[in-house]
């Protein structure tokens, strides 16, 4: 495999993780304005994208490809991370 092809595959592996993190953070900021007022959008997006990248790698390691369960786990992990920023116990 040529290096440029490898980089293309590697980038495409993480595009869903980054896109879901960015979109979910934007929607969370719109939905939970008061609860997430102390956090910038980029902080939420970075946390969500980071956990999604870990879930993507775990799903790839466990199944060998991007199975649907990996995407479900990404959605659940994103929800948990964004909830943690806005509603965790002892937050405020």
N, C-alpha and C positions, 0 to 999 in steps of 0.2 A: 504494500500500500504506500502510495506516495505521501510525503509529509502534508501537502495541502489537503489531500483527501482525508487524512487522519484528523487534521484540525477542523475540517468541515463536519465530520462525524461527531467529534467531541463537542463542538459548538451546538449542533443540533440535539445532542443529548440533554443539554441544560436549558434550551430555549423554553420548554414548557414550565420548568421550575421558575425561571425568571419572569415569564409572562404571568403566571398565576400569582406569584408574589407581588408584582406591581399592581395588577388589577385588583386583587383582594385587598391590598392596603388602601388603594384609592376608594374602593367601595366602603371599607370599614371607616375611613375618615369621614365619609359622607353620612353614613348611618349612625355612627357613635361619636358625634362631634364633641359632646361634653366629656365623655369618658376618655377620649384620645386627644384631648386638646393639648396635653403636655408633650406629646410626641410628634415629631416631624414625619411627613409621609415617607421620606427616604429611609428613616430608621425602621419603620414598620415593614417597608418593602424589602429592605436588606435582611431583616430577621426572617421574614417569610420565605424569601428566595433562598436564604442559607439553609433553612430546615428542609425546604423542598429539594435542594441539591443533595443533601444527605439522604433523604428518602429515595431519591432517584438512584443514587449509587447503591443503596441497600437493596432496592428492588432489582436492579441490574445484577448485583452479586448473587442474590437468592434465586432469581428466575432465569437469568441469562439474556433477557430482553425486556423491553418495556411492556409488561403485561398491564391489563386493565386494573388489577389490584394495586399496582404502583401508583396509578393516577388517583385512585380512591384514597390511598394513604396520603398522597400529597395534599388533597383537599382537606382531609381530617387534620393533618399536621398544621396546615395554614390556619385553619379555624382555631386550633388550640393555641397557637402562637399569638394570634391577634386577640383572642379572648384574654390571654394572660396579660397582655399589655394594658387592656382596658378594664378588666374585671377581677383580677387576681385578689385573693384575700389579703387584707392588710395593705392594700395599694395606697390608700389615701388617708 
